Amino acid sequence: MPPTKPCNVVMEDVTRICRILLQIELKASFPSSFSGVELAINNKTSDFTLTTTLGPALSLSCAIQNNSQEEQLIWYRGDGAVDLKDGNQMNASHLCLSPVTETDNGVAFTCKLKRDQSIQVSVLLDVQFRPILSGKDSLQAEEESDVTLICNVKSNPQAQVAWRKDNAVLTLEAKRHQIHQTSEVSKLSITKAQKSDMGLYTCVANSSLGEERKDFRLVIEGNDRASCIRVLLSFLKAMILE
């Protein structure tokens, strides 16, 4: 006859089994409080791009959906947390960007559930604006030296840039004039500057939203050594011709 377990041991086994079965039943009857919960920015539950323009203000609203209890929301601008007032965190939260500037272009705003930050939704700002030009207004260079005019360009959509001199199309001389251009800067380099290079240069940026211009004044100062060499060469040339 096989040995029998004491009654207290049998009861412990039964209690353990009942507890496990009860936990399984409870999980089936009451799913996680996060089940089906999602966030929406401006009524969009998926990440999206918002196209806008420069202006006084832009409103972003985040709301929780399918929640069974109050939840706290948090906002991020890029990787940095946004400070929110106490009354602007529970179940719904609002951000106001004022004013909207070119620095907001390409920035992502993300709304997250504080209790489970894997639940989130983001909006990427596409701020469109006319070209904005900047750079040093006036430059001085010695004759025979190298000089570079730098025109900084901010534009969305991207602008096409051209250079003019004294209100006319700039004629580029091989080996003396070079233009280097990226999405944010256009550089006009002049090698061994001459007196003839002196004048008013204009950086012209065109996009689908309009045209902007910026003037650069270039002054070429006499180089005594270069002038002396030119006089000497002229003298030698005259002597040879005689």
Sequence and secondary structure as in RCSB ss.txt:
>XXXX:A:sequence
MPPTKPCNVVMEDVTRICRILLQIELKASFPSSFSGVELAINNKTSDFTLTTTLGPALSLSCAIQNNSQEEQLIW
YRGDGAVDLKDGNQMNASHLCLSPVTETDNGVAFTCKLKRDQSIQVSVLLDVQFRPILSGKDSLQAEEESDVTLI
CNVKSNPQAQVAWRKDNAVLTLEAKRHQIHQTSEVSKLSITKAQKSDMGLYTCVANSSLGEERKDFRLVIEGNDR
ASCIRVLLSFLKAMILE
>XXXX:A:secstr
      HHHHHHHHHHHHHHHHHHHHHHHS  TTTT EEEETTB S EEEEEESBS EEEEEEEES SS  BEEE
EETTEE    GGG BSEEEEEESSB GGGTT EEEEEETTEEEEEEEEEEEEEEEEEEE  SEEEEETTS EEEE
EEEEEES  EEEEEETTEE    TTTEEEEE SSEEEEEESS  GGG EEEEEEEEETTEEEEEEEEEEEE  HH
HHHHHHHHHHHHHHHH 
